């Protein structure tokens, strides 16, 4: 009894308020579900970006240190370490750029879904 919808009207949690509102149709429910998934994905990407930024800061410092050592030591081993650190830095920077683009793309998609929901 208590769990059945009143008058056959489905009710769903609204994204914008803390109250229950009736859903107009299946398409709205589908869009809201995609919005929730998109929001979760953006959060996960932002968390990964925070971690990547911390790693990038550490790797950048390490690459700078190895660059100075390579200049001072002038040995093939020091030059190799510097080269490897530089490559690692470039990989992390590409990963960070990928995350930034993915976040921006997901935000654009979220905006498009919100437009569908409003219209």
N, C-alpha and C positions, 0 to 999 in steps of 0.2 A: 504494500500500500504506500508506504512512505517513499519508496524509491521510484515509483511510477510517475512519469511526467503528468502534470496537470493539463487536462484538455488536449492531450496529444502534442503539446508544444515542447520541443527540445530546448533545454537551457544549457548554456555553455559559459565558462568563465571568460569574462571580457579581458582583453589585453590592456585596456586603458583604465579600467576601474576595478574596484574590489567588490563589485556586486555581480550577480548573475543577470544575464540579459538573454532574451530569446534570440535564436539565430534565424535569419530569414531563409536560408537555403543551404543546400549541400556545398555549393561553391564557396560560400563564406567560411564554412567549417574547414574546408580543404585549405583555403588561403591562410586561415588562422593557424592551422597545424603547420603549414610550411613556414609561417612567420616565427613560430616558436622554435622549430628546428633551426632556422637560419640564425636566430638570436643565440642559440646555444653554440652553433658553429662559430659565430663571431667571437663569443666569449673564449672558446677554446683556442682560436687563432691568436687572440690578444694575449692569452696566458703564454702561449708558445713564443710570441713576439717578445714578451718581457724576459723570458728565459734566454732567448737568443740574444737580446740586447746585452744582458749580463755576460754571456759567453763572449760576445763580440768585444766588449770592453776589456776583458781579460786577455783575449787572443791578440788584440791590438797592442796592448802593453807588452806582451811577450814578443810580438814581431818587432816592435821598436827596440827592445832590449837586444834581441838577436841581431838586428841590423847594426847596432853600435858595436857589439862584440865582433861581428864580421869585419867591420872597418878597422877596429883596433887590432884584432888578431891577425888579419890578413892570411888566414889558413883556409885550405879547401874545405875542411870540416866545418868551420864556422860559417863559411859562405853557403854551404849546403843546408845547414840548420836554418839560416836566414831565409833561404829560398823556400824551404818546406813550410816555415812559419808564415811566409807571405802567401803561399798557395792556400794554406788552411784559412787564413784571414779572408782571402777572396771567396772561398767556398761559403764561409759563414755570412759574408756580406750578400752574396747571391741568395742565400736562404732567407735572410732578412728582407731583401727586396721582394722575394716571392711571397712572403707572409704579408707584407704591406699591400701588395697588389691583390692578394686573395681577400684580405679584409675589405679593401675598397670595393672589389667586385661584389662581395656579399652584401655590403651596405647598399650598393646600387640596386641589387636584386630585392633587398628588403623594402626599399623605397617603392619599387615597382609593384610589389605585392600589396603594400599599403594603399597605393593608388587604386589597385583593383578592388580592394576592400571598401574604399570610400565611394568609388563609382558604382 
